[in-house]
Structures are given as structure tokens and as C-alpha cells.
């Protein structure tokens, strides 16, 4: 079960946070909750660098093409400059970048897939040998896939993708491989994915990539937003551009909130921030709005400006002025820099990411609590919508006090098609104060949790009266989803398929399979006392109404819904014509297709003109109830 800190321990934590000895470090953000850094250009930091910044990124010096211009020969001079500055001055250092579809060695595109894999492996090994103790790494840079099959940078000009495992219609397997390679070499480093145009122009693309590689097992610790796209004229190819006015502030803040909620609050790094403008007033406005927001955003771990000397930064305000994003011009602070100095002298910001990128703000842990004030009695019934009220902070054992994980911020239960009355809207808004994004709507026996996406989970405090075997029943609807249960964060059940396997429905009665509730069950063994039961969505989609825990193995359901459906054990000969229901990812029955086995039916489905768009579809055998997925590209 999750542990919580005692009152005495909480007081000690706060006292230590307030009294711990610290030395004067570099930069205006010394002692702040997160670093405020910049780039080092060339082989040495400027003389004023240490007074202004406490984190360093080499502008070009650590990029593969800069280091290994000739295969097997390494020039570390400019990368060493940034790394050594951090070591010598007590600052932070971020390596930028291991894998990128740009600024790679000129010899790389000519290699075969096998030779490319060898070259990448040798590059990783060389970096690890030179810098075995890296603190932060941009593992993969600018790899969001676009609709035409290209990427944010020129990966298709090399065989990097193929060498690292491919990209099967957007599963980003090559990125997952790169992160695993990095973790093998730097077990303690903060591993980051970094990209541009992810705040104004391609928000969903970045969110999808991060969530996809997380689901695939990539050991990602942070998401880098380059933040070159925060002007009305910004966000051109490669993240360049700039000029005009500041991005609308309300749009900016709502977008940041969306990124946080849809990535489950992954730590954010503002990795290449600049405000390209020749107008001092506009630049000050943008910095004062955007930088201040990030400093006070608990989910932002650090902020890196991409240059600070006017005339020496990479942006030119659409050919109007070279280096126009600089904060210091002709040796004098521009208005934005004056504001920055003043702000950081008075404000330390907030950092609740848990990453050691500044003086992390201590958050005294508060435990999650039963929604009704008391733990659910077992044996007994658990309404799905009554998951625990979330707590705060982390416990002594490293566990969090979150009581649920939701992939997006929108409560789809408020959709016009779901909330048909005032009573329906009231049910949908049941958790508006503590879990507003959870998709609740009126259905089943009252209120259900719907639109369950892979990776989401909900926790319930239970009190088991007697240790022993129990049968867990779940009232669900949908077709093709899977759930699994944990107890105190340890596996409790096998994976349970959400499938009304014995039913052979017609197309008409299954246009909306989410109105047809049935039971699935599994046997579990429970210890006596209070525990945390977690229901995990192992595969989307399905809706869930309630759970019932009954004493005894293979017990009788005290509240059956018509018929209990059990997966039959049948063998089918692939030489016999078989029939399959076809479902999309929303559970809508698209009809029936016939073939000599799953493979033949999948081939026919992929060639069918009825399938208009790319995506995942499901075939369910009308004989055995077995379900398989089919990926189709259009």
C-alpha cells in the first residue's frame, strides 16, 4: 500500500529544505526552483555568461556532424567547452543531441542500414566514453511524423529510422530504440525528446509522439519544447521565422495546460526559447508573459534561451535584422533583459517535477482518500465513478498519491449525444472538482466511466474483511478492450478481455455497442485489511459501470446482467470459411467479412473500399469470439 510521511517527517523535510547549506552558484537563477540557461557558441563561454545563466547547451558543438566529420575521428572541442563550463561553475549541462535528422555527418546518408546501425552505436559509445556522467540528454530531436510520411527533420535522407527499428505508420519504434540505447549507457541521466512548432502549430503531433513512445516502453523523462513558435509570424520550416506580435496569451496558457494534461504531466523543458523581434516593447511583452508563466508552472523543469547577444543569434526576423532575438544589444540590456534581471531577483518559481534541475519545491505529501469518505467494503460492490480523490506529492517510497490517470482533459460525457438531460449533465459533472477530465456519463445502472484509452487507470481504497479467494465481476460494455487489476501496485489479475464472446449480434443492434452492458470476471486472492485496488486499461476502448467482489473462487454473481458470457475454447480449421465482425477503434460494428482464417479476412479487409482511412481495425470471430487487430494504411 502507498506510504505517507508522518507529520514529524513532513516538518523535517520542510526544515531541511529551508536550512540546507548551499554555495553561491552561477547565473541570475541561482537558488531558483529551475535552471535558466543559454547556449555556448564555439569553444568558450562569453565573459558575462556565468553571471547570467546557470545551465549550458552547446549550440552546435555536441551535434553528431560537428563532432564526427570523418567517420571514427572525433572533435570534442566545442562540446567540451559547454560541458566543462558546467563542471567548473556548478551549473547544469544538457547534451544536444544524439539522434537528429539534420546536422549529421556528411558520410552518413551513403551507408547501408547495417552500417548506419553500427555508426549510430559507435556514436553513442563514443559520447558515453567522453561524458559518462551526463545529467540531461536530448536523445532524439525533431522526429514528429507528418501526414505525407516525412518528419520534422530530414530522417528520410538517411537510414537512421530503418537502422533503429523502423516506424510502422507512426509507432516511432526507432525513437523507442534510441531511448533504450541511451538508458543502457546513462542509467541516471534525464532523457528528453525535443522538437519545434509544438506550442502553436503541431501541438497534437508532439503529444501523440510522446504518448506513443511511452506506451512502447521508451524510458523518457522529459519533453523539450523548443519554443521558437511563440510569435504571430513564427513557426516556419525548421522552427524558424518570427516577428509580429506575441502569441495570444490565453491560447498560450491553454495550450500549455493541454500539453500537461494529455502527457500526464511529463516534465517539460523549454529548450530553445527566443523572441525574435526588433521591437523592444514587443519582445519584453512576450518574455514577461511567457517566461513568467513557465517559471511559475510546476511541471516545467528548466528554461534555456537560444542565444542572448543581438546580431549573434540564428533568427533574422524574416530578413529584417540578423540575430534579432538577442536580449543584449551593443552591450546594453534590451527591455526584456532588464525585466528578466528584475524578475529573477524577486522570484524563484515553482518546480514539482521531481527532477534535480533547481531547488525543487517541496510538496508535503497528502494521501489519496476514498471518494465517499470510507473504504469500499469487500466483499461488496464498487461503483467505477467513485474512484479515490487524488492526493498530492510523493511518499517516502517514491510512490505518488495520484488516484487516476486520464489521457486528455476533455470530459466527453458532456457531449450533446451523451448528456441528453440536466440529470445526465449532473452525472457527467460528478468529479468536476477533482477529476474534470475523466469521461463520465449516464448509462448502465447510473453513471459510467467511458472512452477508456490504453494506459488510463483508476484506484479505489478497499477494506477486505477476510483474506482468501474472491471472484471479481466487472459490468462493462464495448468490444475489443482489455483490463487488468493491481493491488497496492502489484499484479492481482490476469488480463481480462472485454468481449461478449458468445453473442452473435446483428449489424443493426450493434451500431452502438456501448449501450449493451455485460459481465466479465476473474478470480483473485486478497489479503485482509485496507489496500489500493487499481483498474488499468490494458487496451482501449470500453466503458465500465461497476465492480463486485464476491467471496470464493468462481463464485456466483449476486447481480447478473441477463447472461454471463464466458470465452469458449474452440478450435477452428483455417480451411473452413469463417465469418468475422469488423469493428473500428470506437467499437462501431462496420459489418461482417468472411475468409478462410484471420489472415485471409485481414487481407480482404485491407483491400476493401469500405475502409476509407488508415488506422487500427478489429476482427472478431463469430465462431470463437477471438479478437485480433489489423493495421491498415491508406
Phi, psi and omega per residue, in radians:
X1 nan 2.627 3.140
X2 -1.083 2.468 3.122
X3 -1.728 2.696 3.067
X4 -2.227 2.684 3.116
X5 -1.331 2.473 3.044
X6 -1.234 2.865 3.115
X7 -1.024 -0.706 3.137
X8 -1.100 -0.754 -3.131
X9 -1.155 -0.697 3.099
X10 -1.013 -0.786 -3.126
X11 -1.102 -0.676 3.137
X12 -1.147 -0.727 3.113
X13 -1.016 -0.823 -3.119
X14 -1.169 -0.651 3.134
X15 -1.150 -0.744 3.114
X16 -1.136 -0.689 3.122
X17 -1.063 -0.591 -3.093
X18 -1.452 -0.460 -2.979
X19 -1.936 -0.145 -3.076
X20 -1.007 2.314 -3.130
X21 -1.146 2.409 3.063
X22 -2.501 2.614 3.120
X23 -1.726 2.817 3.117
X24 -1.198 2.110 3.139
X25 -1.785 -3.051 -3.093
X26 -1.400 2.806 2.900
X27 1.474 2.849 3.105
X28 -1.182 -0.401 -3.097
X29 -1.699 0.293 3.081
X30 -1.007 2.230 -3.127
X31 1.476 -0.037 3.134
X32 -1.377 2.954 -3.087
X33 -1.282 -0.284 3.135
X34 -2.620 2.735 -3.126
X35 -1.293 2.706 2.979
X36 -2.241 1.858 -2.989
X37 -2.071 -3.000 -3.137
X38 -2.734 -3.114 3.121
X39 -1.659 2.658 2.956
X40 -1.895 2.154 -3.097
X41 -1.736 2.241 3.105
X42 1.356 -2.609 -2.938
X43 -1.690 0.087 -3.140
X44 -2.782 2.601 3.048
X45 -1.334 2.615 3.054
X46 -1.124 2.796 -3.096
X47 -1.129 -0.447 -3.129
X48 -1.651 0.013 -3.021
X49 -1.059 -0.819 -3.037
X50 -1.181 -0.450 3.117
X51 -1.362 -0.313 -3.029
X52 -1.841 -0.643 -2.916
X53 -2.225 2.643 3.097
X54 -2.190 0.364 3.018
X55 -2.593 2.505 -3.086
X56 -2.224 2.421 2.950
X57 -2.248 2.293 3.053
X58 -1.243 2.219 -3.097
X59 -1.027 -0.853 3.132
X60 -2.280 -0.258 -2.905
X61 -1.122 -0.402 -3.116
X62 -1.812 0.035 3.139
X63 -1.280 2.562 -3.004
X64 -0.953 -0.791 -3.115
X65 -1.122 -0.529 3.115
X66 -1.297 -0.579 -3.047
X67 -1.502 -0.780 -3.005
X68 -2.037 1.082 3.124
X69 -1.062 -0.605 3.030
X70 -1.982 2.294 -3.038
X71 -1.009 2.225 3.113
X72 1.500 -0.083 3.103
X73 -2.022 2.240 -2.975
X74 -2.075 2.308 3.069
X75 -2.009 1.795 -3.040
X76 -1.671 0.087 -2.956
X77 -0.920 -0.960 -3.042
X78 -1.299 -0.524 3.068
X79 -1.218 -0.715 3.082
X80 -1.012 -0.621 -3.074
X81 -1.041 -0.797 -3.142
X82 -1.266 -0.762 3.137
X83 -1.063 -0.816 -3.101
X84 -1.218 -0.577 3.079
X85 -1.021 -0.795 -3.131
X86 -1.099 -0.757 -3.134
X87 -1.095 -0.737 -3.033
X88 -1.395 -0.349 -3.041
X89 -2.052 0.086 3.135
X90 1.258 0.486 3.128
X91 -1.747 3.140 3.097
X92 -1.701 2.636 3.125
X93 -2.311 2.365 3.052
X94 -2.111 2.220 3.098
X95 -1.424 2.225 -3.069
X96 -2.360 1.871 0.078
X97 -2.600 2.772 -3.114
X98 -1.370 -0.877 -3.085
X99 -2.146 2.207 -3.108
X100 -2.716 2.481 3.109
X101 -1.478 0.421 3.091
X102 -2.622 2.811 3.124
X103 0.862 0.655 2.982
X104 -1.579 2.926 3.134
X105 -1.052 2.532 -3.126
X106 -1.074 -0.432 -3.104
X107 -1.435 -0.198 -3.026
X108 -1.143 -0.762 -3.080
X109 -1.070 -0.355 -3.091
X110 -1.459 -0.120 -3.068
X111 -1.452 2.692 3.010
X112 -1.282 3.018 3.110
X113 -1.044 -0.813 -3.127
X114 -1.096 -0.742 -3.136
X115 -1.211 -0.585 3.083
X116 -1.112 -0.751 3.105
X117 -1.073 -0.727 3.109
X118 -1.107 -0.709 -3.122
X119 -1.150 -0.745 3.124
X120 -1.111 -0.775 3.133
X121 -1.074 -0.746 3.121
X122 -1.126 -0.668 3.110
X123 -1.102 -0.841 3.088
X124 -1.007 -0.784 -3.104
X125 -1.134 -0.665 -3.141
X126 -1.165 -0.728 3.112
X127 -1.127 -0.726 -3.135
X128 -1.130 -0.666 3.120
X129 -1.158 -0.673 -3.112
X130 -1.327 -0.693 -3.065
X131 -2.290 1.315 -3.065
X132 -1.244 -0.267 -3.028
X133 -1.995 0.594 -3.109
X134 -0.994 2.405 3.139
X135 -1.489 -0.805 -3.113
X136 -2.400 2.500 -3.112
X137 -2.422 2.229 2.863
X138 -1.367 1.699 -3.029
X139 -1.237 -0.850 3.129
X140 -2.280 2.421 -3.050
X141 -2.172 2.283 2.931
X142 0.965 1.130 -3.083
X143 -2.201 0.299 3.088
X144 -1.108 2.306 -3.109
X145 -1.501 2.400 3.096
X146 -1.771 3.046 -3.023
X147 -1.143 -0.404 -3.121
X148 -1.575 0.078 3.130
X149 1.593 0.050 3.044
X150 -1.590 -3.087 -3.090
X151 -2.332 2.970 -3.130
X152 -1.110 -0.320 3.005
X153 -2.441 3.089 -2.874
X154 -1.395 0.901 3.114
X155 -1.068 -0.581 -3.099
X156 -1.241 -0.137 3.061
X157 -1.491 -0.093 3.113
X158 -2.242 -3.072 3.059
X159 -1.963 0.488 3.128
X160 -1.025 -0.812 -3.083
X161 -1.069 -0.864 -3.126
X162 -1.095 -0.672 -3.086
X163 -1.165 -0.479 -3.083
X164 -1.822 0.273 3.015
X165 1.971 0.002 3.039
X166 1.481 -3.107 3.093
X167 -2.543 1.671 -3.033
X168 -1.473 1.547 3.133
X169 0.960 0.684 3.037
X170 1.664 0.372 3.054
X171 -1.519 -0.140 3.051
X172 0.940 0.706 -3.140
X173 -1.028 -0.625 -3.109
X174 -1.123 -0.567 3.109
X175 -1.239 -0.767 3.098
X176 -1.001 -0.746 3.109
X177 -1.053 -0.791 -3.122
X178 -1.062 -0.728 3.127
X179 -1.144 -0.681 3.116
X180 -1.169 -0.670 3.076
X181 -1.095 -0.704 3.124
X182 -1.166 -0.749 3.142
X183 -1.101 -0.641 3.103
X184 -1.048 -0.585 -3.056
X185 -1.646 -0.501 -3.133
X186 -2.279 1.386 -3.045
X187 -1.106 -0.366 -3.067
X188 -1.906 0.003 -3.089
X189 -1.362 2.725 3.007
X190 -1.501 1.998 -3.050
X191 -1.718 2.222 -2.931
X192 -2.192 2.440 2.887
X193 -1.717 2.374 -3.003
X194 -2.259 2.390 3.135
X195 -2.780 2.913 -3.098
X196 -1.920 2.945 3.126
X197 1.023 0.485 -3.021
X198 -1.750 0.079 3.070
X199 -1.954 -0.581 -3.095
X200 -1.945 -0.631 -2.922
X201 -1.981 -0.552 -3.059
X202 -2.354 0.871 -3.081
X203 -1.054 -0.884 -3.065
X204 -1.151 -0.596 3.121
X205 -1.081 -0.740 3.115
X206 -1.181 -0.762 3.123
X207 -1.053 -0.789 -3.133
X208 -1.076 -0.748 -3.135
X209 -1.086 -0.845 -3.115
X210 -1.051 -0.822 -3.125
X211 -1.157 -0.626 -3.141
X212 -1.130 -0.840 -3.103
X213 -1.242 -0.519 3.052
X214 -1.102 -0.803 3.130
X215 -1.098 -0.545 -3.129
X216 -1.447 -0.004 3.059
X217 1.696 0.216 3.097
X218 -1.186 2.290 3.139
X219 -1.402 1.108 -3.080
X220 -1.523 2.352 -3.123
X221 -1.906 -0.338 -3.071
X222 -2.753 2.780 -3.124
X223 -2.126 2.069 -3.117
X224 -1.610 2.096 3.035
X225 -1.761 1.989 -3.069
X226 -1.105 -0.593 3.056
X227 1.102 0.680 2.970
X228 -1.518 -0.107 -2.901
X229 -1.921 0.563 -3.017
X230 -1.817 0.364 2.999
X231 -1.993 2.759 -3.114
X232 -1.132 -0.421 3.105
X233 -1.852 0.263 -3.100
X234 -1.567 3.092 3.034
X235 1.466 0.556 3.051
X236 -1.362 -3.038 -3.122
X237 -0.924 2.345 -3.123
X238 1.269 0.179 3.133
X239 1.466 0.106 -3.091
X240 -1.464 -3.091 3.125
X241 2.034 -2.534 3.114
X242 2.039 2.937 -3.093
X243 1.805 3.050 -3.080
X244 1.431 -2.600 -3.116
X245 -1.796 3.089 3.095
X246 -1.256 2.602 3.022
X247 -0.967 2.410 3.134
X248 -0.865 2.249 -2.994
X249 -1.140 -0.727 -3.140
X250 -1.123 -0.676 3.075
X251 -1.142 -0.735 3.123
X252 -1.025 -0.889 -3.075
X253 -1.189 -0.697 3.132
X254 -1.158 -0.583 3.100
X255 -1.182 -0.750 3.093
X256 -1.056 -0.740 3.123
X257 -1.111 -0.661 3.104
X258 -1.116 -0.779 3.130
X259 -1.046 -0.793 3.132
X260 -1.041 -0.888 -3.020
X261 -1.186 -0.692 -3.057
X262 -1.417 -0.210 3.042
X263 -1.893 0.262 3.141
X264 0.984 0.733 3.062
X265 1.023 0.707 3.014
X266 -1.059 2.433 3.112
X267 -0.972 2.343 -3.103
X268 -1.838 2.406 3.003
X269 -2.030 2.145 2.996
X270 -1.469 1.792 -2.763
X271 -1.731 -0.359 -3.067
X272 -2.596 0.810 -2.970
X273 -1.203 2.331 2.992
X274 -2.684 2.674 3.106
X275 -2.167 1.622 -3.086
X276 -1.366 1.845 3.109
X277 -2.747 2.448 3.032
X278 -1.481 -0.150 -3.125
X279 -1.639 1.959 -3.098
X280 -1.041 -0.648 -3.110
X281 -1.155 -0.746 3.122
X282 -1.163 -0.759 3.131
X283 -1.055 -0.757 3.120
X284 -1.086 -0.754 3.140
X285 -1.035 -0.824 -3.110
X286 -1.086 -0.846 -3.112
X287 -1.109 -0.764 -3.093
X288 -1.150 -0.569 3.099
X289 -1.370 -0.904 -2.967
X290 -1.355 -0.848 -3.126
X291 -1.086 -0.777 3.128
X292 -1.027 -0.762 3.119
X293 -1.027 -0.815 -3.106
X294 -1.156 -0.674 3.120
X295 -1.076 -0.597 -3.079
X296 -1.700 0.050 3.087
X297 -1.498 2.024 -3.061
X298 -1.153 -0.275 -3.088
X299 -1.677 0.023 3.079
X300 -1.684 2.184 -3.051
X301 -1.594 -0.430 -3.105
X302 -3.040 2.781 -3.088
X303 -2.286 2.215 3.101
X304 -2.096 2.098 2.994
X305 -1.362 2.573 -3.121
X306 -1.809 1.283 -3.124
X307 1.731 2.699 3.141
X308 -2.530 -0.081 3.133
X309 -1.768 2.100 3.134
X310 -1.007 2.305 -3.120
X311 1.610 -0.153 -3.106
X312 -2.162 0.211 3.050
X313 -1.743 2.997 -2.936
X314 -1.481 -0.198 -3.064
X315 -1.744 2.594 -3.056
X316 -2.218 0.321 3.130
X317 0.894 0.878 3.113
X318 0.976 0.904 3.046
X319 1.294 0.196 -3.111
X320 -1.493 -0.646 -3.075
X321 -2.812 2.168 3.128
X322 -1.118 2.392 3.059
X323 1.105 0.613 -2.979
X324 -1.294 -0.091 3.114
X325 -1.536 -0.034 -3.129
X326 -1.025 2.556 -3.138
X327 -1.686 -0.301 3.116
X328 -2.156 2.192 -3.067
X329 -2.188 2.214 3.132
X330 0.946 0.667 3.088
X331 1.382 0.049 -3.110
X332 -2.121 2.519 3.116
X333 -1.134 2.309 2.888
X334 -1.312 2.957 -3.033
X335 -1.024 -0.619 -3.135
X336 -1.147 -0.668 3.141
X337 -1.214 -0.680 3.079
X338 -1.049 -0.790 3.105
X339 -1.074 -0.749 -3.097
X340 -1.061 -0.792 3.115
X341 -1.024 -0.806 -3.087
X342 -1.152 -0.767 -3.117
X343 -1.068 -0.840 -3.075
X344 -1.229 -0.369 3.073
X345 -1.282 -0.297 -3.047
X346 -2.081 -0.222 -3.030
X347 -2.338 2.365 -3.111
X348 -1.869 -0.164 3.088
X349 1.335 -3.064 -3.103
X350 -2.324 2.422 3.127
X351 -2.505 1.838 3.118
X352 -1.987 0.409 -3.116
X353 -1.317 -0.367 -3.060
X354 1.466 -0.047 3.131
X355 -1.580 2.508 -3.082
X356 -1.424 1.065 -3.088
X357 -1.902 0.315 3.122
X358 2.959 -2.923 3.030
X359 -1.387 1.652 -2.999
X360 -1.123 2.297 -3.139
X361 -1.174 2.078 3.125
X362 -1.212 2.337 3.095
X363 -2.072 1.782 3.118
X364 -0.979 2.206 -3.066
X365 -1.196 2.455 3.022
X366 -2.170 2.228 -3.052
X367 -1.237 2.688 2.967
X368 -1.168 2.676 -3.069
X369 -2.276 2.587 3.076
X370 -1.019 2.421 -3.066
X371 -1.076 -0.651 -3.121
X372 -1.628 0.125 3.110
X373 1.611 -0.374 3.125
X374 -2.293 2.625 3.105
X375 -1.131 2.594 3.057
X376 -1.163 2.283 3.117
X377 -1.345 2.340 3.102
X378 -2.143 2.160 0.157
X379 -1.234 2.657 -3.132
X380 2.821 -3.013 -3.043
X381 -1.909 2.480 3.122
X382 -2.162 2.022 3.051
X383 -1.314 2.253 -3.029
X384 -1.034 -0.650 -3.066
X385 -1.273 -0.170 -3.134
X386 -1.655 0.662 3.044
X387 -1.098 2.810 -3.010
X388 -1.049 2.664 2.990
X389 -1.289 2.231 -3.073
X390 -1.155 2.558 3.048
X391 -1.668 -2.652 -3.113
X392 -2.440 2.743 2.964
X393 1.217 -3.000 3.137
X394 -2.048 2.666 -3.113
X395 -1.653 3.073 -3.114
X396 -1.026 -0.579 -3.104
X397 -1.544 0.125 3.096
X398 1.574 -0.140 3.119
X399 -1.303 2.694 3.092
X400 -1.667 3.000 3.081
X401 -1.895 0.402 3.005
X402 -1.157 2.534 3.124
X403 -1.994 0.003 3.102
X404 -2.824 2.848 3.036
X405 -2.373 2.085 -3.086
X406 -2.120 2.334 -3.010
X407 -1.366 -0.372 3.115
X408 -2.477 2.959 -3.034
X409 -1.620 -0.166 -3.053
X410 -1.537 2.234 3.028
X411 -1.494 1.747 -3.087
X412 -1.209 -0.219 3.092
X413 -1.157 -0.262 3.107
X414 -1.567 0.004 3.095
X415 -1.030 2.600 -3.094
X416 -0.989 -0.604 -3.115
X417 -1.261 -0.321 -3.116
X418 -1.752 -0.878 -3.102
X419 -1.531 1.580 -3.046
X420 -1.658 -0.103 -3.129
X421 -2.604 2.974 3.091
X422 -1.081 -0.658 3.117
X423 -1.117 -0.707 3.104
X424 -1.079 -0.764 -3.140
X425 -1.110 -0.659 3.106
X426 -1.077 -0.726 3.112
X427 -1.147 -0.698 3.139
X428 -1.135 -0.506 -3.085
X429 -1.673 0.220 -3.092
X430 -0.932 -0.689 -3.066
X431 -1.948 0.530 -3.061
X432 -1.111 -0.444 -3.079
X433 -1.466 -0.609 -3.057
X434 -2.012 -0.264 3.135
X435 -2.634 1.092 -3.004
X436 -1.138 -0.360 -3.107
X437 -1.564 -0.148 -3.138
X438 -1.237 2.366 -3.000
X439 -1.503 1.625 3.110
X440 -1.854 2.473 3.025
X441 -2.748 2.847 -3.095
X442 -1.317 2.097 3.083
X443 -3.020 3.119 3.128
X444 1.016 -2.281 3.139
X445 -1.576 0.073 3.134
X446 2.953 -1.507 3.135
X447 -2.190 2.384 -3.117
X448 -2.190 2.798 2.949
X449 -1.678 2.114 -3.090
X450 -2.054 -3.117 3.084
X451 0.935 0.673 -3.076
X452 -1.237 2.106 -3.128
X453 -1.761 2.670 -3.139
X454 -0.939 2.293 3.110
X455 1.708 -0.265 3.098
X456 -1.296 2.701 3.123
X457 -2.706 2.800 -3.122
X458 -2.454 2.466 -3.075
X459 -2.074 2.579 -3.093
X460 -2.390 2.254 3.038
X461 -1.385 2.167 -3.117
X462 -2.124 2.713 3.084
X463 -2.202 1.856 -3.054
X464 -1.530 2.106 -3.063
X465 -1.279 -0.548 -3.072
X466 -2.562 2.263 3.118
X467 -1.163 2.622 3.082
X468 2.544 -2.888 -3.126
X469 -1.440 2.460 3.098
X470 -2.389 2.743 2.974
X471 -1.876 2.198 3.131
X472 -1.783 2.090 3.067
X473 -1.841 2.456 3.075
X474 -2.211 2.240 3.072
X475 -1.568 2.014 -2.977
X476 -2.390 2.915 2.967
X477 -2.470 2.813 -3.105
X478 2.065 -3.060 -3.130
X479 -2.696 2.103 3.052
X480 1.861 -0.177 3.118
X481 -1.393 2.987 3.093
X482 -2.501 2.537 3.087
X483 -2.298 2.778 3.079
X484 -2.558 2.650 -3.105
X485 -2.029 2.467 3.039
X486 -2.062 2.684 3.017
X487 -2.204 2.084 -3.093
X488 0.944 0.712 3.078
X489 1.209 0.267 3.070
X490 -2.038 2.584 -3.092
X491 -0.985 2.354 3.124
X492 -2.040 -0.701 -3.042
X493 -2.192 2.899 2.912
X494 -1.296 2.918 3.051
X495 -1.200 2.310 -3.076
X496 -1.905 2.153 3.109
X497 -1.403 2.271 3.049
X498 -1.532 1.613 -3.034
X499 -2.676 2.153 3.068
X500 -1.449 1.253 -2.822
X501 -1.126 -0.559 -3.092
X502 -1.467 -0.213 -3.121
X503 -1.405 2.458 3.048
X504 -2.097 1.419 -3.005
X505 -1.344 2.720 3.021
X506 -1.442 2.886 3.124
X507 -1.086 -0.679 -3.039
X508 -1.120 -0.790 -3.025
X509 -1.395 -0.051 -3.104
X510 -2.105 0.345 3.062
X511 -1.028 -0.561 3.041
X512 -2.249 1.567 -3.075
X513 -1.267 -0.131 -3.099
X514 -1.431 -0.049 3.024
X515 -1.665 -0.028 -3.054
X516 -1.895 1.695 -3.062
X517 -1.587 2.546 3.129
X518 -2.638 3.078 -3.086
X519 -1.920 2.484 2.888
X520 -2.130 2.770 -3.054
X521 -2.571 2.836 3.057
X522 -2.728 2.703 3.065
X523 -1.630 2.410 3.139
X524 -2.399 2.779 3.072
X525 -2.057 2.182 -3.035
X526 -2.070 2.406 2.969
X527 -1.440 2.748 3.130
X528 -1.257 2.769 3.062
X529 1.770 -2.997 -3.105
X530 -1.474 2.411 -3.108
X531 -2.626 2.924 3.058
X532 -1.871 2.033 3.081
X533 -1.673 2.214 3.127
X534 -2.048 2.238 2.998
X535 -1.734 2.115 -3.092
X536 -1.923 2.341 3.041
X537 -1.425 1.770 -3.109
X538 -1.394 -0.455 3.076
X539 -2.710 2.252 3.134
X540 -1.309 2.801 -0.097
X541 -2.022 2.675 2.951
X542 -2.883 2.851 3.044
X543 -1.939 2.645 -3.127
X544 -2.340 2.334 -3.085
X545 -1.737 -0.972 -3.115
X546 -2.797 2.946 3.063
X547 -2.159 2.610 3.030
X548 -2.303 2.294 3.083
X549 -1.935 2.070 -3.060
X550 -2.039 2.367 -3.115
X551 -1.129 2.361 3.086
X552 1.824 2.619 3.103
X553 -1.394 2.380 -3.125
X554 0.928 0.769 -3.126
X555 -1.271 2.923 3.112
X556 -1.464 2.356 3.114
X557 -1.221 2.107 -3.120
X558 -1.325 -0.171 -3.079
X559 -2.430 1.133 -3.041
X560 -1.216 2.640 3.019
X561 -1.882 1.675 -3.116
X562 0.944 -1.747 -3.041
X563 -1.971 2.426 3.026
X564 -1.448 2.124 -3.079
X565 -1.713 2.197 -3.111
X566 -2.100 2.383 -3.126
X567 -1.077 2.076 3.101
X568 -1.332 2.642 3.088
X569 -1.762 1.751 -3.082
X570 -2.246 2.610 3.047
X571 -1.969 2.369 -3.109
X572 -2.184 2.383 3.123
X573 -1.440 2.163 3.141
X574 -1.154 -0.150 3.079
X575 -1.492 -0.002 3.120
X576 -1.837 2.375 3.101
X577 -1.104 2.226 -3.099
X578 -2.132 2.807 -3.075
X579 -2.099 2.438 -3.042
X580 -2.335 2.358 2.924
X581 -1.358 2.449 3.134
X582 -1.904 2.222 3.120
X583 -2.172 2.569 2.950
X584 -1.571 -3.099 -3.044
X585 -1.225 -0.220 3.091
X586 -1.625 0.052 3.107
X587 1.478 0.123 -3.136
X588 -1.362 2.209 3.130
X589 -1.288 2.062 -3.104
X590 -1.616 -0.120 3.138
X591 2.335 -2.869 -3.095
X592 -2.126 2.403 3.078
X593 -2.249 2.567 -3.094
X594 -2.079 2.563 3.128
X595 -2.965 2.907 3.127
X596 -1.535 1.292 -3.133
X597 1.779 2.906 -3.107
X598 -1.031 -0.770 -3.069
X599 -1.077 -0.739 3.137
X600 -1.168 -0.709 3.123
X601 -1.151 -0.674 3.121
X602 -1.110 -0.693 3.122
X603 -1.143 -0.749 3.110
X604 -1.108 -0.691 3.126
X605 -1.115 -0.742 -3.120
X606 -1.133 -0.433 -3.130
X607 -1.649 -0.103 -3.049
X608 -1.286 2.415 3.113
X609 -1.297 -0.227 3.129
X610 -1.263 -0.376 3.120
X611 -1.555 1.853 -2.989
X612 -1.583 -0.431 -3.005
X613 -2.323 2.760 3.099
X614 -1.192 2.701 3.065
X615 2.621 -2.965 3.119
X616 -1.693 2.336 3.049
X617 -2.232 2.818 -3.065
X618 -2.172 2.416 3.024
X619 -1.944 2.198 3.074
X620 -2.058 2.120 3.130
X621 -1.112 2.251 3.126
X622 -1.375 -0.093 3.111
X623 -1.697 -0.847 -3.055
X624 -1.828 -0.308 -3.052
X625 1.435 -0.042 -3.134
X626 -1.108 2.461 -3.087
X627 -2.094 2.357 3.058
X628 -2.371 2.613 3.122
X629 -1.653 2.666 3.108
X630 -2.311 2.179 3.081
X631 -1.645 2.190 -3.084
X632 -2.131 2.317 3.109
X633 -1.953 2.341 3.097
X634 -2.056 nan nan
